[in-house]
Amino acid sequence: MEKYEVWSINWGIGLLLLSLVSGCQSSPEKQYFVLTTMPSQMVSGSIALEHDIGIGPIDVAEYLHFTQLMYQLDDGSLQRFANSYWAEPLEQGISRVMSINLSQGDRRRNLVLFPWRANNTPQYSIKIKVTSLNRDGNNARLNANWELTNNSLHQTLAKQNFIAVTNAGSTAAELVSAYSNLLTQLAKEIEKSLPQNSD
């Protein structure tokens, strides 16, 4: 092989590597988001856990299973936020923030996340089905059914549909914050039906 041909091949490989490197450098960095809880009102210190309350199962609409942040448009199509992703499955995020929010209502509560063992079923459990968590114009909207059950008595204590709306902002971060706010409102609504003394 002549020197010219070797130089041409090396030059071509160099251009290819350069284009790959520059392409990687120009790709926008992915952003990952998690739902957040209400500001804590609890003081520091330990307290004995007395009341077992289960959170779950959490059921979310199928379109909410995407890892990328999506919202549904009026025509039924899905719009995505570029480079914006959930850092955890949404049902797990909802379970996590609901347990923290509800623990703030009574620090003696031992919030148990579904699934739990059959021989360790909490006395009370809260089942949540999110039928819609979506951007609606300039607003974010939550539509969810929830059910509070006394597992030891196999009795439904409360069963309600919850709808709430809040400002969505324009960015992915603002939308996630709006979703977190809606879940805080849901926790406050469920709080009203929780036994204050789970005896």
BAFI-3210 file (N, C-alpha, C; in Angstrom, 3 decimals, decimal comma, padded with zeros to 6 digits):
// residues 199
n [1|2|3|4|5|6|7|8|9|10|11|12|13|14|15|16|17|18|19|20|21|22|23|24|25|26|27|28|29|30|31|32|33|34|35|36|37|38|39|40|41|42|43|44|45|46|47|48|49|50|51|52|53|54|55|56|57|58|59|60|61|62|63|64|65|66|67|68|69|70|71|72|73|74|75|76|77|78|79|80|81|82|83|84|85|86|87|88|89|90|91|92|93|94|95|96|97|98|99|100|101|102|103|104|105|106|107|108|109|110|111|112|113|114|115|116|117|118|119|120|121|122|123|124|125|126|127|128|129|130|131|132|133|134|135|136|137|138|139|140|141|142|143|144|145|146|147|148|149|150|151|152|153|154|155|156|157|158|159|160|161|162|163|164|165|166|167|168|169|170|171|172|173|174|175|176|177|178|179|180|181|182|183|184|185|186|187|188|189|190|191|192|193|194|195|196|197|198|199]
n.u [000,850|000,574|002,149|000,504|-002,077|-002,262|-002,081|-004,436|-006,412|-005,944|-006,454|-009,159|-010,233|-009,564|-011,172|-013,685|-013,650|-013,396|-015,826|-017,591|-016,873|-017,423|-020,121|-021,062|-020,404|-022,125|-024,628|-027,495|-027,505|-029,050|-031,814|-032,886|-035,699|-037,418|-040,359|-041,383|-041,783|-044,113|-043,127|-041,326|-042,753|-041,936|-040,192|-036,796|-035,657|-036,387|-039,132|-041,452|-042,766|-046,111|-048,477|-049,442|-049,620|-050,418|-049,198|-050,440|-051,679|-050,244|-051,635|-051,140|-052,149|-051,612|-050,161|-048,531|-046,380|-044,110|-040,602|-039,632|-040,628|-043,945|-046,912|-050,423|-052,033|-054,873|-055,841|-055,312|-052,770|-049,350|-047,140|-043,737|-041,219|-038,156|-035,188|-035,811|-036,420|-037,966|-036,549|-037,202|-039,627|-042,936|-045,071|-043,708|-042,490|-044,758|-045,759|-043,650|-043,564|-046,133|-046,093|-044,212|-045,415|-047,786|-046,760|-046,002|-048,313|-048,761|-046,362|-046,145|-046,988|-046,275|-045,357|-045,918|-044,730|-046,328|-045,381|-046,373|-045,590|-047,697|-048,018|-047,508|-049,294|-050,370|-052,494|-054,155|-054,652|-053,907|-055,134|-054,376|-055,434|-054,350|-055,893|-055,481|-052,770|-051,680|-050,682|-052,643|-053,274|-052,257|-052,182|-051,706|-053,168|-054,704|-056,333|-057,685|-058,558|-059,078|-058,770|-059,419|-058,723|-059,600|-057,722|-057,672|-060,329|-061,389|-062,707|-063,957|-063,178|-063,210|-063,833|-063,036|-063,190|-060,741|-059,983|-057,799|-056,310|-053,542|-051,159|-049,067|-046,701|-044,005|-041,808|-040,096|-039,195|-040,880|-043,322|-043,022|-042,802|-045,366|-046,879|-045,992|-047,066|-049,802|-049,999|-049,400|-051,698|-053,511|-052,622|-053,243|-055,999|-056,565|-055,598|-057,616|-059,374|-058,003|-057,655|-056,948|-056,030|-054,890|-056,084]
n.v [-001,193|002,201|005,172|007,417|006,356|005,182|007,473|008,772|007,012|007,105|009,798|009,901|008,254|009,801|012,069|010,891|010,052|012,564|013,746|012,111|012,611|015,380|015,289|013,949|015,832|017,896|016,968|017,544|017,547|015,046|015,507|014,574|013,876|013,937|013,412|015,640|016,275|017,804|020,788|020,071|019,995|018,914|018,422|017,783|014,567|011,394|009,069|006,645|004,190|003,449|003,013|001,123|001,768|001,083|001,940|001,747|-000,796|001,328|002,571|003,652|005,494|004,054|005,623|007,088|005,589|006,011|006,693|009,139|012,543|013,183|014,626|014,778|015,942|017,892|016,573|013,967|013,073|012,587|014,759|015,425|016,381|017,474|015,700|015,291|013,385|010,893|009,953|007,697|005,014|006,229|005,389|004,419|006,754|008,248|006,648|006,901|009,733|010,096|008,524|009,884|012,426|011,763|010,776|013,039|014,008|012,541|011,455|009,020|007,130|004,235|003,978|001,740|000,431|-000,883|-003,856|-005,818|-008,412|-011,286|-012,101|-009,823|-007,740|-004,397|-002,662|-000,691|000,401|002,267|002,557|003,738|005,019|006,507|008,152|010,248|012,380|015,228|017,811|020,598|022,842|025,819|024,731|022,092|018,970|016,678|013,610|011,263|008,148|007,033|004,748|003,861|001,285|-000,869|-003,387|-005,447|-005,778|-006,137|-004,045|-001,263|002,023|004,552|005,933|007,621|010,041|012,189|015,387|017,858|021,032|022,953|025,627|025,058|026,079|026,533|024,954|021,726|021,235|022,924|021,722|019,205|020,103|021,120|018,754|017,526|019,268|018,793|016,164|016,569|017,940|015,854|014,088|015,589|015,543|012,796|012,516|013,550|011,453|009,472|007,412|008,951|007,777|004,726|002,329]
n.w [000,000|-000,859|000,470|000,231|000,130|002,670|004,240|003,445|004,368|007,161|007,576|006,943|008,931|011,127|010,708|010,993|013,700|014,882|014,172|015,555|018,220|018,406|017,921|020,185|022,108|021,498|022,110|024,053|027,624|029,587|031,789|035,007|037,043|040,213|042,179|044,786|048,347|050,705|052,514|055,455|058,677|060,951|064,037|065,038|066,256|067,903|067,766|068,917|066,699|066,092|064,661|061,984|058,618|055,366|052,126|049,044|046,726|044,144|041,289|038,043|035,109|031,870|030,012|031,601|032,199|030,760|030,691|029,976|030,463|029,824|028,406|027,752|024,830|023,613|021,361|021,860|021,362|022,453|024,071|024,543|026,928|025,949|026,613|029,297|032,075|034,200|037,283|038,598|038,504|038,017|039,671|041,870|042,776|043,497|045,575|047,385|048,014|049,023|051,317|052,884|053,094|054,475|056,834|058,118|059,176|061,448|063,439|064,628|062,914|061,071|057,995|055,500|052,523|049,650|047,832|050,669|053,068|053,488|056,102|057,435|057,158|057,103|059,482|058,407|055,033|052,060|048,959|045,737|042,654|039,855|037,442|035,755|035,288|034,358|032,055|031,466|029,363|030,734|033,194|035,642|036,173|038,385|038,602|040,577|042,119|045,405|048,154|051,443|053,634|056,315|057,121|058,979|059,654|057,201|055,901|054,116|054,721|053,630|050,411|047,648|044,949|043,697|042,566|041,422|040,624|039,532|038,884|036,080|035,044|032,652|032,123|032,331|034,947|036,410|035,882|037,127|039,764|040,041|039,829|042,181|044,053|043,639|044,557|047,204|047,968|047,628|049,622|051,902|051,723|052,043|054,587|056,207|056,517|057,791|060,667|063,716|065,951|065,744|066,997]
ca.u [000,000|001,387|002,048|-000,641|-003,290|-002,253|-002,401|-005,851|-007,213|-005,784|-007,135|-010,593|-010,562|-009,476|-012,377|-014,813|-013,551|-013,656|-017,262|-018,259|-016,608|-018,152|-021,538|-021,329|-020,289|-023,227|-025,884|-027,916|-027,432|-030,350|-032,203|-033,690|-036,543|-038,195|-041,413|-040,934|-042,795|-044,422|-042,111|-041,479|-043,081|-041,573|-038,969|-035,834|-035,793|-036,952|-040,422|-041,820|-043,776|-047,189|-049,614|-049,040|-050,494|-049,820|-049,391|-050,460|-050,908|-050,406|-051,885|-051,149|-052,559|-050,536|-049,315|-047,618|-045,282|-042,919|-039,537|-039,516|-041,774|-044,939|-048,256|-051,344|-052,660|-056,317|-056,159|-054,968|-051,352|-048,474|-046,047|-042,673|-040,202|-036,879|-034,086|-036,337|-036,790|-038,190|-035,429|-037,766|-040,977|-043,824|-045,844|-042,823|-042,344|-046,002|-045,780|-042,634|-043,933|-047,350|-045,733|-043,560|-046,414|-048,722|-046,058|-045,927|-049,552|-048,645|-045,047|-046,222|-047,371|-045,269|-045,868|-045,395|-044,960|-046,747|-046,087|-045,938|-045,775|-049,042|-048,023|-047,159|-050,227|-050,682|-053,897|-054,830|-053,918|-054,463|-054,956|-054,526|-055,433|-054,222|-056,457|-054,894|-051,825|-051,427|-050,671|-053,900|-053,038|-051,282|-052,375|-051,498|-054,396|-054,658|-057,604|-057,316|-059,457|-058,348|-059,590|-058,833|-059,270|-059,183|-057,433|-057,988|-061,781|-061,782|-063,757|-063,597|-063,535|-063,453|-063,590|-063,361|-062,518|-060,082|-059,544|-057,171|-055,646|-052,605|-050,400|-048,060|-045,483|-043,689|-040,659|-040,243|-039,017|-042,101|-044,393|-042,778|-043,160|-046,835|-047,342|-045,705|-048,058|-051,080|-049,934|-049,495|-053,124|-054,150|-052,257|-054,024|-057,382|-056,592|-055,329|-058,884|-060,079|-057,169|-057,858|-055,868|-055,496|-055,150|-056,145]
ca.v [000,000|003,392|006,101|008,316|005,634|005,074|008,806|009,038|006,196|007,669|011,103|009,607|007,752|010,948|012,885|010,152|010,152|013,951|014,001|011,400|013,350|016,647|014,965|013,663|017,061|018,799|016,404|018,141|016,656|014,611|015,932|013,587|014,527|013,156|014,138|016,124|016,268|019,092|021,216|019,378|020,770|018,083|018,771|016,688|013,669|010,070|008,771|005,257|003,966|002,697|002,754|000,637|002,175|000,707|002,790|000,964|-000,553|002,557|002,236|004,863|005,295|003,451|006,622|007,648|004,651|006,425|007,254|010,550|013,340|013,303|015,074|014,501|017,095|017,770|015,630|012,625|012,781|012,824|015,717|015,114|017,380|016,968|015,450|015,352|012,012|010,516|009,208|006,478|004,790|007,215|004,809|004,356|008,124|008,622|005,907|007,477|011,053|009,974|007,995|010,953|013,458|011,284|010,608|014,341|014,233|011,850|010,810|007,660|006,236|003,443|003,871|000,539|000,503|-002,103|-004,988|-006,272|-009,838|-011,656|-012,194|-008,511|-006,789|-003,283|-002,600|000,154|000,605|003,274|002,211|004,936|004,817|007,788|008,037|011,319|013,332|015,767|019,248|021,005|024,250|026,397|024,093|020,664|018,415|015,319|012,932|009,995|007,488|006,435|003,925|003,543|000,007|-001,499|-004,745|-006,431|-005,986|-006,258|-003,029|-000,011|003,155|005,725|005,674|008,916|010,548|013,450|016,183|019,123|021,754|023,986|026,188|024,112|026,714|026,254|024,060|020,398|021,355|023,529|020,730|018,232|020,786|021,178|017,412|017,315|020,063|018,090|014,990|017,100|018,183|014,549|013,586|016,341|015,066|011,469|012,740|013,803|010,189|008,543|007,395|009,636|006,775|003,452|001,284]
ca.w [000,000|-000,953|001,599|000,020|000,496|004,132|004,780|003,163|005,293|008,503|007,595|006,968|010,277|012,030|010,519|011,569|015,157|015,246|014,050|016,650|019,462|018,386|018,039|021,601|022,886|021,213|022,599|025,325|028,779|030,089|033,133|035,705|038,039|041,179|042,890|046,091|049,398|051,309|053,483|056,725|059,872|062,097|064,753|065,100|067,400|067,659|068,372|068,675|065,665|066,710|063,783|060,667|057,516|054,100|050,954|047,827|045,508|043,366|039,890|037,226|033,721|031,089|029,342|032,599|032,427|030,020|031,523|029,618|030,877|028,766|028,751|026,661|024,206|023,432|020,291|022,313|021,145|023,597|023,897|025,482|027,247|025,451|027,564|030,669|032,406|035,588|037,857|039,165|037,996|038,620|040,772|043,038|043,260|044,175|046,839|048,282|048,524|049,824|052,639|053,645|053,397|055,502|058,108|058,765|059,915|062,737|063,384|065,165|061,835|060,365|056,638|054,864|051,088|048,969|048,441|051,987|053,275|053,941|057,571|057,983|056,548|058,006|059,882|057,428|053,787|051,155|047,553|044,901|041,206|039,159|036,099|034,935|035,863|033,034|031,794|030,831|029,062|031,666|034,487|035,833|036,740|038,930|038,820|041,209|043,060|046,510|049,044|052,742|054,092|057,564|056,678|060,026|059,620|055,795|055,786|053,456|055,575|052,781|048,996|047,058|043,761|044,015|041,416|041,819|039,542|039,966|037,772|035,605|034,567|031,246|032,006|032,912|036,401|036,964|035,803|038,198|041,002|040,076|040,163|043,600|044,777|043,546|045,433|048,562|048,193|047,791|050,952|052,895|051,643|052,654|056,012|056,904|056,753|058,554|062,115|064,418|066,884|065,091|068,048]
c.u [000,888|001,156|000,835|-001,942|-003,388|-002,639|-003,872|-006,753|-007,150|-006,521|-008,648|-011,045|-010,538|-010,698|-013,595|-014,815|-013,869|-015,135|-018,040|-018,096|-017,398|-019,644|-021,930|-021,313|-021,494|-024,567|-026,261|-027,877|-028,832|-030,570|-033,115|-034,420|-037,179|-039,275|-040,893|-042,101|-043,070|-043,315|-042,368|-041,754|-042,623|-040,260|-038,065|-036,064|-036,451|-038,296|-040,787|-042,907|-044,842|-048,248|-049,132|-050,074|-049,773|-050,144|-049,313|-051,503|-051,228|-050,547|-051,953|-051,560|-051,354|-049,613|-048,327|-046,441|-044,032|-041,874|-039,331|-040,776|-042,692|-046,188|-049,120|-051,976|-054,145|-056,701|-055,792|-053,517|-050,544|-047,362|-044,978|-041,793|-038,847|-035,866|-034,524|-036,951|-037,101|-036,998|-035,894|-039,127|-041,977|-044,627|-044,998|-042,609|-043,569|-046,087|-044,833|-043,098|-045,212|-047,016|-045,073|-044,567|-047,345|-048,042|-045,949|-047,199|-049,525|-047,351|-045,064|-046,590|-046,152|-045,811|-045,156|-045,740|-045,326|-045,659|-045,532|-046,237|-047,165|-049,127|-047,636|-048,025|-050,533|-052,175|-054,719|-053,988|-054,679|-054,107|-055,247|-054,461|-055,440|-054,725|-055,922|-053,978|-051,215|-051,354|-051,934|-053,815|-051,940|-051,334|-051,941|-052,714|-054,171|-056,085|-057,277|-058,451|-058,610|-059,306|-058,815|-059,521|-058,721|-058,977|-057,791|-059,480|-062,298|-062,916|-063,210|-064,090|-063,846|-063,084|-064,013|-062,622|-061,975|-059,620|-058,957|-056,420|-054,706|-051,830|-049,246|-046,740|-045,224|-042,550|-040,964|-040,132|-040,266|-043,263|-044,240|-043,142|-044,678|-047,419|-047,130|-046,715|-049,418|-051,108|-049,941|-050,952|-053,877|-053,855|-053,062|-055,480|-057,512|-056,413|-056,621|-059,615|-059,283|-057,531|-056,669|-055,254|-055,856|-055,135|-057,080]
c.v [001,246|004,310|007,008|007,662|005,493|006,399|009,136|008,280|006,769|008,992|010,912|009,127|008,897|011,839|012,217|010,253|011,551|014,269|013,317|012,130|014,641|016,415|014,682|014,936|017,971|018,262|017,039|017,114|016,314|015,139|014,870|014,250|013,504|014,042|014,528|016,185|017,685|019,482|020,589|020,354|020,044|018,546|017,548|015,834|012,369|009,927|007,341|005,175|003,034|002,230|002,351|001,031|001,868|001,703|001,901|-000,146|000,796|002,155|003,535|004,520|004,865|004,488|007,281|006,720|004,996|006,969|008,735|011,290|013,584|013,994|014,959|015,790|016,836|016,750|014,194|012,248|013,142|013,785|015,404|016,332|016,802|016,841|015,517|014,003|011,868|009,701|007,901|006,255|005,666|006,643|004,684|005,748|008,585|007,933|006,533|008,813|011,001|009,467|009,070|012,025|013,018|011,054|011,932|014,660|013,604|011,043|009,396|006,653|005,538|003,195|002,721|000,577|-000,868|-002,534|-005,331|-007,773|-010,118|-011,721|-010,874|-007,417|-005,661|-003,231|-001,793|000,226|001,580|002,885|003,464|004,541|006,183|007,606|009,121|012,180|014,013|017,286|019,582|022,499|024,794|025,742|022,636|020,133|016,982|014,813|011,541|009,462|006,884|005,741|003,591|002,300|-000,361|-002,972|-005,800|-006,755|-006,226|-005,282|-001,774|001,154|004,409|005,365|006,916|009,137|011,929|014,111|017,488|019,703|022,782|024,483|025,269|024,756|026,336|025,256|022,699|020,456|021,931|022,548|019,674|018,833|020,873|019,815|017,112|018,055|019,368|016,873|015,391|017,361|016,870|013,969|014,288|015,891|013,690|011,575|012,914|012,523|009,191|008,576|008,048|008,743|005,417|002,309|000,161]
c.w [000,000|000,234|001,466|000,455|002,010|004,766|004,588|004,129|006,699|008,635|007,674|008,331|011,282|011,932|011,156|013,087|015,638|015,191|015,159|017,972|019,502|018,506|019,469|022,430|022,672|021,706|023,934|026,454|029,267|031,509|033,739|036,871|038,970|041,768|044,276|047,068|049,888|052,286|054,848|057,863|061,140|062,715|064,809|066,341|067,013|068,350|068,015|067,608|066,210|065,716|062,394|059,619|056,207|052,995|049,721|047,872|044,864|041,900|039,092|035,805|032,885|030,457|030,303|032,893|031,627|030,984|031,208|030,037|029,683|029,308|027,514|026,155|023,988|022,369|020,638|022,089|022,384|023,219|024,948|025,730|026,841|026,586|029,028|031,023|033,896|036,072|038,497|038,526|038,751|039,785|042,034|043,631|044,023|045,531|047,852|048,866|049,361|051,218|053,495|054,037|054,522|056,841|058,852|059,544|061,292|062,690|063,937|064,079|061,232|058,971|055,926|053,385|050,524|047,982|049,819|052,110|053,836|055,457|058,238|057,354|057,523|058,325|058,887|056,161|052,895|049,730|046,713|043,437|040,535|037,731|035,173|035,791|034,648|033,050|031,021|030,538|029,954|033,037|034,461|036,576|037,200|039,113|039,343|042,067|044,176|047,464|050,305|053,301|055,453|057,251|057,717|060,049|058,211|055,472|055,104|054,300|054,772|051,356|048,230|045,746|044,090|042,728|041,940|040,627|040,153|038,752|037,390|035,232|033,119|031,061|032,622|034,435|037,057|036,922|036,889|039,553|041,152|040,420|041,649|044,471|044,774|044,467|046,902|048,916|048,396|049,170|052,045|052,896|052,301|054,165|056,805|057,270|057,567|060,035|062,813|065,481|066,327|066,104|067,595]
res [m|e|k|y|e|v|w|s|i|n|w|g|i|g|l|l|l|l|s|l|v|s|g|c|q|s|s|p|e|k|q|y|f|v|l|t|t|m|p|s|q|m|v|s|g|s|i|a|l|e|h|d|i|g|i|g|p|i|d|v|a|e|y|l|h|f|t|q|l|m|y|q|l|d|d|g|s|l|q|r|f|a|n|s|y|w|a|e|p|l|e|q|g|i|s|r|v|m|s|i|n|l|s|q|g|d|r|r|r|n|l|v|l|f|p|w|r|a|n|n|t|p|q|y|s|i|k|i|k|v|t|s|l|n|r|d|g|n|n|a|r|l|n|a|n|w|e|l|t|n|n|s|l|h|q|t|l|a|k|q|n|f|i|a|v|t|n|a|g|s|t|a|a|e|l|v|s|a|y|s|n|l|l|t|q|l|a|k|e|i|e|k|s|l|p|q|n|s|d]
***
